[in-house]
């Protein structure tokens, strides 16, 4: 795979023309968040999984959620994608409260791409069919156009010769890259990535993270739950450290990784460093 597989592609996310014509916000200028969480609370019985979480994700930025397993990272993403119902607070997408009971949840999910650590590719469909399913069935893109765009994406990742293969014929890294392509094929407004390298062998992690790096360069707005601290430090614009469902610390990578203010954050990063993961 080339070092910059998506460098020649048009901006990903939203309609091509709108994405191309809309200038990127200037550094330092506040932009209306693509995603906003206001005091979101989620419980399972007596267990508090998310405790009054506030979060704002500006357009064309990457927010990395870090923290120990069970800290609430995945639950937060599932609340954003409406796979979990919040108990209190609200989630907004482009200023629209999507946790309002009157919200068309299917319409919201069409604007959000999601990739989980389990690839979730349809085993009875080829790579090409997996990628073109949502554009064709959900967004009513003609088959010829959907397949052309899918083949272009596959070619940029060096997977053009895999279009007719079934998922069980691919390596884990190839399957996860296909899952990423499937998620961005609909040009979502927001992309959620939940521990997408957790199930991969170490030698396959790099090829998946390279795709994420290129999506960032293309201006895709992303929220990433990850245990890959070095990668979060490299690609994130904002890092949020979750501990027991609380966003205990947030800031730039330099602030959170370089000079954390909270003792719990320092302890977490110390353990990560000792394990050789930072």
Secondary structure in CASP SS format (residue, H / E / C, confidence):
PFRMAT SS
TARGET T0000
AUTHOR 0000-0000-0000
METHOD secondary structure of the structure
MODEL  1
X C 1.00
X C 1.00
X C 1.00
X C 1.00
X C 1.00
X C 1.00
X C 1.00
X C 1.00
X C 1.00
X C 1.00
X C 1.00
X C 1.00
X C 1.00
X C 1.00
X C 1.00
X H 1.00
X H 1.00
X H 1.00
X H 1.00
X H 1.00
X H 1.00
X C 1.00
X C 1.00
X C 1.00
X C 1.00
X C 1.00
X C 1.00
X C 1.00
X C 1.00
X C 1.00
X C 1.00
X C 1.00
X C 1.00
X C 1.00
X E 1.00
X E 1.00
X E 1.00
X E 1.00
X E 1.00
X E 1.00
X E 1.00
X E 1.00
X E 1.00
X E 1.00
X C 1.00
X C 1.00
X E 1.00
X E 1.00
X E 1.00
X E 1.00
X E 1.00
X E 1.00
X E 1.00
X E 1.00
X E 1.00
X E 1.00
X E 1.00
X C 1.00
X C 1.00
X C 1.00
X C 1.00
X E 1.00
X E 1.00
X E 1.00
X E 1.00
X E 1.00
X C 1.00
X C 1.00
X C 1.00
X C 1.00
X C 1.00
X C 1.00
X H 1.00
X H 1.00
X H 1.00
X H 1.00
X H 1.00
X H 1.00
X H 1.00
X H 1.00
X C 1.00
X C 1.00
X C 1.00
X C 1.00
X C 1.00
X C 1.00
X C 1.00
X E 1.00
X E 1.00
X E 1.00
X E 1.00
X E 1.00
X E 1.00
X C 1.00
X C 1.00
X E 1.00
X E 1.00
X C 1.00
X C 1.00
X C 1.00
X C 1.00
X C 1.00
X C 1.00
X C 1.00
X H 1.00
X H 1.00
X H 1.00
X H 1.00
X H 1.00
X C 1.00
X C 1.00
X E 1.00
X E 1.00
X E 1.00
X E 1.00
X C 1.00
X C 1.00
X C 1.00
X C 1.00
X C 1.00
X C 1.00
X C 1.00
X C 1.00
X C 1.00
X C 1.00
X E 1.00
X H 1.00
X H 1.00
X H 1.00
X H 1.00
X H 1.00
X H 1.00
X H 1.00
X H 1.00
X H 1.00
X H 1.00
X H 1.00
X C 1.00
X C 1.00
X C 1.00
X C 1.00
X C 1.00
X H 1.00
X H 1.00
X H 1.00
X H 1.00
X H 1.00
X H 1.00
X H 1.00
X H 1.00
X H 1.00
X H 1.00
X H 1.00
X H 1.00
X H 1.00
X H 1.00
X C 1.00
X C 1.00
X C 1.00
X H 1.00
X H 1.00
X H 1.00
X C 1.00
X C 1.00
X C 1.00
X E 1.00
X H 1.00
X H 1.00
X H 1.00
X C 1.00
X C 1.00
X H 1.00
X H 1.00
X H 1.00
X H 1.00
X H 1.00
X H 1.00
X H 1.00
X H 1.00
X H 1.00
X H 1.00
X H 1.00
X H 1.00
X H 1.00
X C 1.00
X C 1.00
X C 1.00
X C 1.00
X C 1.00
X E 1.00
X E 1.00
X E 1.00
X E 1.00
X E 1.00
X C 1.00
X C 1.00
X C 1.00
X C 1.00
X C 1.00
X C 1.00
X C 1.00
X H 1.00
X H 1.00
X H 1.00
X H 1.00
X H 1.00
X H 1.00
X H 1.00
X H 1.00
X H 1.00
X H 1.00
X H 1.00
X H 1.00
X H 1.00
X H 1.00
X H 1.00
X H 1.00
X C 1.00
X C 1.00
X C 1.00
X C 1.00
X E 1.00
X E 1.00
X E 1.00
X E 1.00
X C 1.00
X C 1.00
X C 1.00
X H 1.00
X H 1.00
X H 1.00
X H 1.00
X H 1.00
X H 1.00
X H 1.00
X C 1.00
X C 1.00
X E 1.00
X E 1.00
X E 1.00
X E 1.00
X E 1.00
X E 1.00
X C 1.00
X C 1.00
X E 1.00
X E 1.00
X E 1.00
X E 1.00
X E 1.00
X E 1.00
X C 1.00
X H 1.00
X H 1.00
X H 1.00
X H 1.00
X H 1.00
X H 1.00
X C 1.00
X C 1.00
X C 1.00
X C 1.00
X H 1.00
X H 1.00
X H 1.00
X H 1.00
X H 1.00
X H 1.00
X H 1.00
X H 1.00
X H 1.00
X H 1.00
X H 1.00
X H 1.00
X C 1.00
X C 1.00
X C 1.00
X C 1.00
END
